[in-house]
Amino acid sequence: MSKLLSCQFYIQPGAKESAIAGLYGDILKIRIKARAVDGKANTALIAFLAAELDIPPSSITLLKGSKNRLKTLQLPAEYSQNCHPLLHAYLRTINAP
């Protein structure tokens, strides 16, 4: 079984486009185009991260924050190193021993 990361993201739903926005304090902020209606922003967040990390969306689990901007997600520690540099750096700090 592969190692899993539990990480927090601050989400801004209803943005002009989905993109990594930078840091919000010490948490990575992600803008999501989908609105926060009927879980659409959560689904879009998982799809966005899966595409960035080149992993299947089914390997990402929303642990906390389904109705909050602060989300806790669980994802595999092994992912594409070709993702957005800020996302890669953020995940490396979480993955540090």
Secondary structure in CASP SS format (residue, H / E / C, confidence):
PFRMAT SS
TARGET T0000
AUTHOR 0000-0000-0000
METHOD secondary structure of the structure
MODEL  1
M C 1.00
S C 1.00
K C 1.00
L E 1.00
L E 1.00
S E 1.00
C E 1.00
Q E 1.00
F E 1.00
Y E 1.00
I E 1.00
Q E 1.00
P E 1.00
G C 1.00
A C 1.00
K C 1.00
E C 1.00
S C 1.00
A E 1.00
I E 1.00
A E 1.00
G E 1.00
L E 1.00
Y E 1.00
G C 1.00
D C 1.00
I E 1.00
L E 1.00
K E 1.00
I E 1.00
R E 1.00
I E 1.00
K C 1.00
A C 1.00
R C 1.00
A C 1.00
V C 1.00
D C 1.00
G C 1.00
K H 1.00
A H 1.00
N H 1.00
T H 1.00
A H 1.00
L H 1.00
I H 1.00
A H 1.00
F H 1.00
L H 1.00
A H 1.00
A H 1.00
E H 1.00
L H 1.00
D C 1.00
I C 1.00
P C 1.00
P H 1.00
S H 1.00
S H 1.00
I C 1.00
T E 1.00
L E 1.00
L E 1.00
K E 1.00
G C 1.00
S C 1.00
K C 1.00
N C 1.00
R C 1.00
L E 1.00
K E 1.00
T E 1.00
L E 1.00
Q E 1.00
L E 1.00
P E 1.00
A C 1.00
E C 1.00
Y C 1.00
S C 1.00
Q C 1.00
N C 1.00
C C 1.00
H C 1.00
P H 1.00
L H 1.00
L H 1.00
H H 1.00
A H 1.00
Y H 1.00
L H 1.00
R H 1.00
T H 1.00
I H 1.00
N H 1.00
A C 1.00
P C 1.00
END
